[in-house]
Amino acid sequence: MADITLSFSPDELEMLVDALEVDLEGYAEAAKEARMNNNREDIVTFSEAATRIQVLIEKLREHIDDE
Protein backbone atom coordinates (compact mmCIF):
# COMPACT_ATOMS: atom_id res chain seq x y z
CA MET A 1 0.00 0.00 0.00
CA ALA A 2 1.38 3.40 -0.99
CA ASP A 3 1.55 6.34 1.39
CA ILE A 4 -0.60 9.34 0.51
CA THR A 5 0.34 12.88 1.47
CA LEU A 6 -2.49 15.29 2.23
CA SER A 7 -2.56 18.79 3.65
CA PHE A 8 -5.08 19.93 6.28
CA SER A 9 -5.52 23.03 8.37
CA PRO A 10 -5.55 22.47 12.15
CA ASP A 11 -9.32 23.07 12.15
CA GLU A 12 -9.87 20.52 9.40
CA LEU A 13 -7.75 17.99 11.24
CA GLU A 14 -9.78 18.51 14.42
CA MET A 15 -12.99 18.03 12.43
CA LEU A 16 -11.67 14.73 11.07
CA VAL A 17 -10.76 13.56 14.56
CA ASP A 18 -14.21 14.54 15.85
CA ALA A 19 -15.90 12.60 13.04
CA LEU A 20 -13.70 9.56 13.65
CA GLU A 21 -14.51 9.66 17.37
CA VAL A 22 -18.24 9.46 16.54
CA ASP A 23 -17.51 6.56 14.19
CA LEU A 24 -15.44 4.88 16.90
CA GLU A 25 -18.32 5.15 19.36
CA GLY A 26 -20.62 3.46 16.85
CA TYR A 27 -18.26 0.54 16.33
CA ALA A 28 -17.67 0.18 20.07
CA GLU A 29 -21.43 0.08 20.65
CA ALA A 30 -21.89 -2.46 17.83
CA ALA A 31 -19.16 -4.66 19.36
CA LYS A 32 -20.90 -4.43 22.73
CA GLU A 33 -24.21 -5.50 21.19
CA ALA A 34 -22.49 -8.35 19.36
CA ARG A 35 -21.07 -9.55 22.68
CA MET A 36 -24.54 -9.49 24.21
CA ASN A 37 -25.81 -11.55 21.27
CA ASN A 38 -22.78 -13.86 21.42
CA ASN A 39 -22.03 -13.14 17.75
CA ARG A 40 -18.30 -13.86 17.63
CA GLU A 41 -17.82 -12.89 13.99
CA ASP A 42 -19.32 -9.42 14.53
CA ILE A 43 -17.35 -8.98 17.77
CA VAL A 44 -14.12 -9.50 15.83
CA THR A 45 -15.19 -7.29 12.92
CA PHE A 46 -16.41 -4.36 15.01
CA SER A 47 -13.57 -4.59 17.52
CA GLU A 48 -11.00 -4.58 14.73
CA ALA A 49 -12.63 -1.56 13.11
CA ALA A 50 -12.68 0.29 16.45
CA THR A 51 -9.01 -0.49 17.02
CA ARG A 52 -8.01 0.72 13.55
CA ILE A 53 -9.99 3.93 13.99
CA GLN A 54 -8.38 4.53 17.40
CA VAL A 55 -4.90 4.13 15.87
CA LEU A 56 -5.79 6.61 13.13
CA ILE A 57 -7.14 9.10 15.68
CA GLU A 58 -3.90 8.88 17.63
CA LYS A 59 -1.85 9.50 14.47
CA LEU A 60 -3.94 12.56 13.62
CA ARG A 61 -3.77 13.94 17.18
CA GLU A 62 0.03 13.89 17.00
CA HIS A 63 -0.23 16.48 14.22
CA ILE A 64 -2.81 18.59 16.04
CA ASP A 65 -0.50 18.83 19.05
CA ASP A 66 2.33 19.97 16.77
CA GLU A 67 0.42 23.09 15.70
C-alpha positions in Angstrom: 0.0 0.0 0.0 1.4 3.4 -1.0 1.5 6.3 1.4 -0.6 9.3 0.5 0.3 12.9 1.5 -2.5 15.3 2.2 -2.6 18.8 3.6 -5.1 19.9 6.3 -5.5 23.0 8.4 -5.6 22.5 12.1 -9.3 23.1 12.2 -9.9 20.5 9.4 -7.7 18.0 11.2 -9.8 18.5 14.4 -13.0 18.0 12.4 -11.7 14.7 11.1 -10.8 13.6 14.6 -14.2 14.5 15.9 -15.9 12.6 13.0 -13.7 9.6 13.7 -14.5 9.7 17.4 -18.2 9.5 16.5 -17.5 6.6 14.2 -15.4 4.9 16.9 -18.3 5.2 19.4 -20.6 3.5 16.8 -18.3 0.5 16.3 -17.7 0.2 20.1 -21.4 0.1 20.7 -21.9 -2.5 17.8 -19.2 -4.7 19.4 -20.9 -4.4 22.7 -24.2 -5.5 21.2 -22.5 -8.3 19.4 -21.1 -9.6 22.7 -24.5 -9.5 24.2 -25.8 -11.6 21.3 -22.8 -13.9 21.4 -22.0 -13.1 17.8 -18.3 -13.9 17.6 -17.8 -12.9 14.0 -19.3 -9.4 14.5 -17.4 -9.0 17.8 -14.1 -9.5 15.8 -15.2 -7.3 12.9 -16.4 -4.4 15.0 -13.6 -4.6 17.5 -11.0 -4.6 14.7 -12.6 -1.6 13.1 -12.7 0.3 16.4 -9.0 -0.5 17.0 -8.0 0.7 13.6 -10.0 3.9 14.0 -8.4 4.5 17.4 -4.9 4.1 15.9 -5.8 6.6 13.1 -7.1 9.1 15.7 -3.9 8.9 17.6 -1.8 9.5 14.5 -3.9 12.6 13.6 -3.8 13.9 17.2 0.0 13.9 17.0 -0.2 16.5 14.2 -2.8 18.6 16.0 -0.5 18.8 19.1 2.3 20.0 16.8 0.4 23.1 15.7 
